[in-house]
């Protein structure tokens, strides 16, 4: 399964719309995960034209975004036999401690830092797609990530948009 990962779009505060390169980057994805700071639900609607969307609440998301059924503070998913946790801030993963009320994740997708990262920590694949519109809190080219899960093996890589 190919999954598109995006975070920190901050639309329309930073940019009026999603980057044009996003369509090319997400070609063929079967699911899109947004790791928060969406700002307007129309971003989720646009992403939903590509594939089903699941989103985490960002610290800048209020009102209409929070009312959207696709958005929760944290999302726990099972994808191709792997447990995936989607949050905005990795600190919501209790500084890598296991959550008391949920699953033990194999994969954690998070945002907030505006810096792309793919790393393994204590056997957990940690992926921050960076910001699609405001990388390192600066205007210019952003990044997203692609997560592929095949036969239970998960790999991820960062894609400039």
HELIX and SHEET records of a PDB file:
HELIX    1   1 UNK A   21  UNK A   25  1                                   5    
HELIX    2   2 UNK A   42  UNK A   48  1                                   7    
HELIX    3   3 UNK A   64  UNK A   67  1                                   4    
HELIX    4   4 UNK A   90  UNK A   93  5                                   4    
HELIX    5   5 UNK A  135  UNK A  137  5                                   3    
SHEET    1   A 6 UNK A  71  UNK A  72  0                                        
SHEET    2   A 6 UNK A  52  UNK A  56  1                                        
SHEET    3   A 6 UNK A  31  UNK A  34  1                                        
SHEET    4   A 6 UNK A   2  UNK A   6  1                                        
SHEET    5   A 6 UNK A 143  UNK A 150 -1                                        
SHEET    6   A 6 UNK A 153  UNK A 160 -1                                        
SHEET    1   B 5 UNK A  75  UNK A  79  0                                        
SHEET    2   B 5 UNK A  82  UNK A  86 -1                                        
SHEET    3   B 5 UNK A 107  UNK A 110  1                                        
SHEET    4   B 5 UNK A 124  UNK A 129  1                                        
SHEET    5   B 5 UNK A 116  UNK A 121 -1                                        
END                                                                             
